[in-house]
Amino acid sequence: MEMHQVRYFLAVAQLLNFTRAAEECNVTQPSLTRAIKQLEAELGGDLFRRERPAAQLTELGQRMHPLLKQCYDAAAGARSLASSFKSGEIGALRIALTHSIDLALLIPHLNEIRRQFNRLELRFLRGSSREVAEFLKKGEAELGIAAEIDEAWDRLDVWPLFTEGFELVVSNGHRLAGRSSIELDDLRAEQLLGRTFCEHAGRITASLREHGIDVQHGHEVSCEHDLIELVEADIGVAMVPHTSPVPEKLTRAVVTGLDARRTVSLYGVAGRQRTAVANAVMRMLRGADWRPIAG
């Protein structure tokens, strides 16, 4: 079955006249009649009763009409969508982020990209660093953003964006609130909240343990929202990246003597063709000045 056969069928079904349908489709009547006969042969029965002055749909034709119309409309929609993508009227982006990356980092750049396309379709995927790597491998995401992807895949391209430190976050009513910096000794009496969803959670825990900080009896939290709720309730304190958003109910401070930093990078797949939006976002992120954000 070919789409021109379906188009000819729909034209005859609407006009109930082979001659007028041929004129509507801008083909000769013999060509239109031959195409419909081929369609009837494929479907196994007559679609029209050739009567004068008007053709009539057979029972098979009546049953096939909504199905063939749906098929034709879907094909026309697919062609229109493909044309819009090709012309740049519609842009699509599939991007994967680890749970520890704040989406707000991308908002200014996405707003800039929106001005370049009449319609922008975005798909955001979240996961661990391993899951982000899998999204990229399988082609489910074109770009990835993570603090670190521990993946020895030779097709994985990496472009470091910025490096930032970690800070202590406490509730406004906490005894350490209001300080611009905190000593490591000040943490010995605190119960820490471990960000198990962060790529650097293990390194931070190890660094604190090296300085004699008790991390064994801390709480483990698997998402940023829960961590903020617990800190606000003064159930614990947490180490968070500088770019992590913190509500007004919380206070953040640098921990003196703790060397905890992470590098946030953009990831892509070498040799794989990217959409126009992905290429534009990649250039924008790599060329951005991240210093005001990263601190």
ROPATI-357808 format. One record per residue (C-alpha): residue number from 1; y, z, x. Coordinates in steps of 0.001 Angstrom, whole numbers. Layout:
BEGIN
+-----+---------+---------+---------+
:   i :      py :      pz :      px :
+-----+---------+---------+---------+
: NUM :       Y :       Z :       X :
...
+-----+---------+---------+---------+
// end
This chain:
BEGIN
+-----+---------+---------+---------+
:   i :      py :      pz :      px :
+-----+---------+---------+---------+
:   1 :       0 :       0 :       0 :
:   2 :    3384 :    -997 :    1382 :
:   3 :    6801 :     205 :     266 :
:   4 :    8063 :   -3242 :    -720 :
:   5 :    5153 :   -3492 :   -3175 :
:   6 :    6160 :    -158 :   -4699 :
:   7 :    9793 :   -1274 :   -4886 :
:   8 :    8822 :   -4479 :   -6718 :
:   9 :    6624 :   -2509 :   -9121 :
:  10 :    9439 :     -93 :   -9962 :
:  11 :   11852 :   -2963 :  -10519 :
:  12 :    9505 :   -4692 :  -12985 :
:  13 :    8753 :   -1380 :  -14698 :
:  14 :   12464 :    -849 :  -15251 :
:  15 :   13441 :   -4399 :  -16264 :
:  16 :   10118 :   -5425 :  -17872 :
:  17 :   10734 :   -8944 :  -16624 :
:  18 :    9306 :  -10512 :  -13449 :
:  19 :   12099 :  -13061 :  -13059 :
:  20 :   14914 :  -10528 :  -13375 :
:  21 :   13053 :   -8068 :  -11134 :
:  22 :   12753 :  -10744 :   -8441 :
:  23 :   16496 :  -11373 :   -8647 :
:  24 :   17165 :   -7622 :   -8457 :
:  25 :   15008 :   -7329 :   -5353 :
:  26 :   16481 :  -10508 :   -3842 :
:  27 :   13097 :  -12234 :   -3448 :
:  28 :   11448 :  -15238 :   -5066 :
:  29 :    9385 :  -14621 :   -8169 :
:  30 :    6152 :  -15908 :   -6539 :
:  31 :    6627 :  -13431 :   -3667 :
:  32 :    7195 :  -10546 :   -6084 :
:  33 :    4246 :  -11551 :   -8272 :
:  34 :    1956 :  -11875 :   -5226 :
:  35 :    2972 :   -8436 :   -3931 :
:  36 :    2293 :   -6787 :   -7280 :
:  37 :   -1099 :   -8505 :   -7530 :
:  38 :   -1950 :   -7127 :   -4082 :
:  39 :    -908 :   -3661 :   -5261 :
:  40 :   -3052 :   -4020 :   -8392 :
:  41 :   -6015 :   -5016 :   -6234 :
:  42 :   -5578 :   -1924 :   -4079 :
:  43 :   -5286 :     352 :   -7128 :
:  44 :   -8195 :   -1282 :   -8904 :
:  45 :   -6600 :   -2488 :  -12123 :
:  46 :   -3710 :   -4276 :  -13834 :
:  47 :    -369 :   -2476 :  -13852 :
:  48 :    1315 :   -4868 :  -16304 :
:  49 :     396 :   -6947 :  -19298 :
:  50 :    2061 :  -10304 :  -18696 :
:  51 :    3433 :  -10929 :  -22169 :
:  52 :    6416 :  -12939 :  -23317 :
:  53 :    9254 :  -12361 :  -23474 :
:  54 :    8742 :   -8983 :  -21726 :
:  55 :    6083 :   -7506 :  -19479 :
:  56 :    4519 :   -4207 :  -20559 :
:  57 :    3082 :   -1393 :  -18510 :
:  58 :    -653 :    -888 :  -18926 :
:  59 :   -2187 :    2584 :  -19242 :
:  60 :   -2817 :    2529 :  -15487 :
:  61 :     752 :    1379 :  -14878 :
:  62 :    2163 :    4218 :  -16987 :
:  63 :      99 :    6795 :  -15112 :
:  64 :     974 :    5338 :  -11703 :
:  65 :    4707 :    4974 :  -12388 :
:  66 :    5801 :    8623 :  -11755 :
:  67 :    3576 :    8862 :   -8685 :
:  68 :    4839 :    5637 :   -7150 :
:  69 :    8441 :    6516 :   -7968 :
:  70 :    8026 :    9873 :   -6265 :
:  71 :    6493 :    8128 :   -3258 :
:  72 :    9339 :    5618 :   -3072 :
:  73 :   12054 :    8270 :   -3485 :
:  74 :   10465 :   10384 :    -727 :
:  75 :   10349 :    7385 :    1625 :
:  76 :   13970 :    6507 :     837 :
:  77 :   14980 :   10107 :    1461 :
:  78 :   13136 :   10123 :    4780 :
:  79 :   14899 :    6925 :    5877 :
:  80 :   18275 :    8339 :    4873 :
:  81 :   17622 :   11585 :    6732 :
:  82 :   16463 :    9736 :    9849 :
:  83 :   19563 :    7546 :    9726 :
:  84 :   21794 :   10624 :    9435 :
:  85 :   20144 :   12231 :   12455 :
:  86 :   20431 :    9024 :   14462 :
:  87 :   24102 :    8581 :   13637 :
:  88 :   24885 :   12214 :   14448 :
:  89 :   25878 :   13162 :   10909 :
:  90 :   23124 :   15812 :   10859 :
:  91 :   22166 :   17983 :   13804 :
:  92 :   19191 :   20327 :   14130 :
:  93 :   18482 :   23098 :   16594 :
:  94 :   15394 :   25267 :   17030 :
:  95 :   16042 :   28159 :   19374 :
:  96 :   13883 :   31169 :   20253 :
:  97 :   15270 :   34540 :   21315 :
:  98 :   13578 :   37705 :   22466 :
:  99 :   14149 :   40808 :   20359 :
: 100 :   16513 :   42287 :   22945 :
: 101 :   19030 :   39405 :   22798 :
: 102 :   21956 :   39877 :   20419 :
: 103 :   22530 :   36772 :   18312 :
: 104 :   26282 :   37475 :   18375 :
: 105 :   26293 :   36082 :   21928 :
: 106 :   25700 :   32609 :   20489 :
: 107 :   28046 :   32694 :   17490 :
: 108 :   31210 :   31365 :   19245 :
: 109 :   29218 :   28479 :   20716 :
: 110 :   27464 :   27673 :   17446 :
: 111 :   30822 :   27588 :   15669 :
: 112 :   32020 :   25085 :   18258 :
: 113 :   28885 :   22957 :   17757 :
: 114 :   29414 :   22991 :   13965 :
: 115 :   32656 :   21080 :   14463 :
: 116 :   30748 :   18232 :   16114 :
: 117 :   28314 :   17625 :   13238 :
: 118 :   28935 :   17112 :    9545 :
: 119 :   25834 :   19144 :    8818 :
: 120 :   24056 :   21518 :   11178 :
: 121 :   20575 :   22878 :   10536 :
: 122 :   19573 :   25909 :   12620 :
: 123 :   16227 :   27620 :   12992 :
: 124 :   16041 :   30902 :   14900 :
: 125 :   12750 :   32303 :   16117 :
: 126 :   12263 :   35857 :   17382 :
: 127 :    9508 :   37270 :   19536 :
: 128 :    8510 :   38921 :   22765 :
: 129 :    9074 :   37116 :   26054 :
: 130 :    5494 :   35848 :   25896 :
: 131 :    6005 :   34602 :   22329 :
: 132 :    9247 :   32823 :   23276 :
: 133 :    7344 :   31034 :   26043 :
: 134 :    4701 :   29980 :   23504 :
: 135 :    7386 :   28693 :   21106 :
: 136 :    8676 :   26492 :   23921 :
: 137 :    5236 :   25327 :   25006 :
: 138 :    4192 :   24313 :   21480 :
: 139 :    7497 :   22561 :   20780 :
: 140 :    8402 :   24978 :   18001 :
: 141 :   11647 :   25727 :   19872 :
: 142 :   13751 :   23443 :   22049 :
: 143 :   15611 :   26218 :   23822 :
: 144 :   14875 :   29858 :   24539 :
: 145 :   17043 :   32795 :   25540 :
: 146 :   15534 :   35862 :   27151 :
: 147 :   16247 :   38461 :   29787 :
: 148 :   13028 :   37431 :   31456 :
: 149 :    9993 :   35302 :   30682 :
: 150 :    7032 :   36263 :   32802 :
: 151 :    5378 :   32874 :   32619 :
: 152 :    4220 :   30772 :   35563 :
: 153 :    4474 :   27433 :   33753 :
: 154 :    5681 :   24648 :   36027 :
: 155 :    7468 :   22856 :   33161 :
: 156 :    9643 :   25844 :   32287 :
: 157 :   13283 :   25250 :   33279 :
: 158 :   15432 :   28346 :   33821 :
: 159 :   19241 :   28557 :   33915 :
: 160 :   20634 :   32094 :   34507 :
: 161 :   23636 :   32783 :   32249 :
: 162 :   24824 :   36263 :   33192 :
: 163 :   23729 :   39600 :   34654 :
: 164 :   24545 :   42873 :   32946 :
: 165 :   23886 :   46563 :   33335 :
: 166 :   22403 :   49169 :   31002 :
: 167 :   24375 :   52039 :   29501 :
: 168 :   23491 :   55285 :   27794 :
: 169 :   24159 :   55467 :   24057 :
: 170 :   24548 :   58799 :   22230 :
: 171 :   25877 :   59902 :   18857 :
: 172 :   29550 :   60869 :   18599 :
: 173 :   28535 :   64477 :   18011 :
: 174 :   26316 :   64645 :   21076 :
: 175 :   27197 :   66945 :   23986 :
: 176 :   27527 :   63911 :   26303 :
: 177 :   29804 :   61956 :   23934 :
: 178 :   33249 :   61044 :   25169 :
: 179 :   32364 :   60686 :   28849 :
: 180 :   32975 :   57386 :   30593 :
: 181 :   30167 :   58080 :   33052 :
: 182 :   27143 :   60365 :   33079 :
: 183 :   25094 :   61726 :   35971 :
: 184 :   21327 :   61318 :   36073 :
: 185 :   20927 :   65087 :   36072 :
: 186 :   22578 :   65137 :   32637 :
: 187 :   19558 :   63274 :   31232 :
: 188 :   16936 :   65829 :   32260 :
: 189 :   17358 :   67838 :   29066 :
: 190 :   17469 :   64775 :   26783 :
: 191 :   14720 :   63094 :   24792 :
: 192 :   14877 :   59383 :   25490 :
: 193 :   14218 :   56540 :   23063 :
: 194 :   12152 :   53795 :   24686 :
: 195 :   13026 :   50220 :   23650 :
: 196 :    9491 :   48818 :   23723 :
: 197 :   10790 :   45439 :   22488 :
: 198 :   12974 :   44976 :   25585 :
: 199 :   11678 :   42874 :   28485 :
: 200 :   12998 :   45467 :   30971 :
: 201 :   11744 :   48573 :   29173 :
: 202 :    9033 :   49158 :   31753 :
: 203 :   11423 :   48833 :   34684 :
: 204 :   13958 :   51209 :   33195 :
: 205 :   11254 :   53750 :   32449 :
: 206 :    9942 :   53483 :   35997 :
: 207 :   13452 :   53852 :   37447 :
: 208 :   14157 :   56964 :   35371 :
: 209 :   10798 :   58430 :   36351 :
: 210 :   11616 :   57863 :   40048 :
: 211 :   14712 :   60009 :   39573 :
: 212 :   12697 :   62816 :   38033 :
: 213 :   13654 :   62127 :   34410 :
: 214 :   10957 :   63037 :   31884 :
: 215 :   10148 :   59842 :   30007 :
: 216 :    6579 :   60739 :   29096 :
: 217 :    7604 :   62769 :   26060 :
: 218 :   10210 :   60353 :   24739 :
: 219 :   10130 :   58361 :   21505 :
: 220 :    9058 :   54719 :   21349 :
: 221 :   11025 :   52327 :   19152 :
: 222 :   10044 :   48724 :   18379 :
: 223 :   13330 :   47334 :   17014 :
: 224 :   17063 :   47711 :   17630 :
: 225 :   17847 :   48784 :   14071 :
: 226 :   15481 :   51756 :   14232 :
: 227 :   16835 :   52748 :   17633 :
: 228 :   20414 :   52847 :   16327 :
: 229 :   19344 :   54898 :   13309 :
: 230 :   17624 :   57475 :   15526 :
: 231 :   20565 :   57763 :   17916 :
: 232 :   22981 :   58171 :   15004 :
: 233 :   20764 :   60973 :   13682 :
: 234 :   20927 :   62606 :   17141 :
: 235 :   17139 :   62446 :   17450 :
: 236 :   17405 :   60969 :   20927 :
: 237 :   19485 :   58982 :   23392 :
: 238 :   18860 :   55428 :   24580 :
: 239 :   19549 :   53031 :   27406 :
: 240 :   20828 :   49695 :   26045 :
: 241 :   22191 :   46501 :   27651 :
: 242 :   25959 :   46183 :   27919 :
: 243 :   25991 :   43289 :   25407 :
: 244 :   24014 :   45179 :   22740 :
: 245 :   26247 :   45939 :   19749 :
: 246 :   26895 :   49633 :   19126 :
: 247 :   28426 :   50971 :   15873 :
: 248 :   31472 :   53239 :   15870 :
: 249 :   29276 :   56268 :   15197 :
: 250 :   27891 :   55983 :   18718 :
: 251 :   29344 :   56376 :   22193 :
: 252 :   28234 :   54526 :   25326 :
: 253 :   28648 :   55448 :   28979 :
: 254 :   27540 :   54291 :   32420 :
: 255 :   24808 :   56344 :   34088 :
: 256 :   25844 :   56923 :   37698 :
: 257 :   23077 :   56373 :   40230 :
: 258 :   20818 :   54373 :   37937 :
: 259 :   20317 :   50802 :   39127 :
: 260 :   19271 :   49090 :   35913 :
: 261 :   20365 :   45500 :   35412 :
: 262 :   19007 :   42410 :   33720 :
: 263 :   19746 :   38685 :   33921 :
: 264 :   19866 :   36780 :   30644 :
: 265 :   18711 :   33186 :   31059 :
: 266 :   18476 :   29983 :   29086 :
: 267 :   15049 :   28328 :   29042 :
: 268 :   13938 :   24795 :   28287 :
: 269 :   10993 :   22488 :   28882 :
: 270 :   11346 :   19996 :   31736 :
: 271 :   10788 :   16359 :   30807 :
: 272 :   10816 :   16949 :   27053 :
: 273 :   13350 :   15001 :   24983 :
: 274 :   15863 :   17229 :   23220 :
: 275 :   18001 :   16660 :   20154 :
: 276 :   21713 :   15987 :   20502 :
: 277 :   22454 :   19521 :   19286 :
: 278 :   20110 :   21117 :   21825 :
: 279 :   21694 :   19129 :   24657 :
: 280 :   25182 :   20097 :   23510 :
: 281 :   24264 :   23789 :   23204 :
: 282 :   22581 :   23746 :   26598 :
: 283 :   25668 :   22291 :   28291 :
: 284 :   27932 :   24720 :   26456 :
: 285 :   25930 :   27833 :   27346 :
: 286 :   25505 :   26842 :   30991 :
: 287 :   29202 :   26071 :   31353 :
: 288 :   30490 :   29176 :   29561 :
: 289 :   32355 :   31980 :   31320 :
: 290 :   30240 :   35024 :   30466 :
: 291 :   32184 :   37499 :   32584 :
: 292 :   34280 :   38955 :   29725 :
: 293 :   31098 :   39621 :   27736 :
: 294 :   28761 :   40801 :   30465 :
: 295 :   31308 :   43201 :   31921 :
+-----+---------+---------+---------+
// end
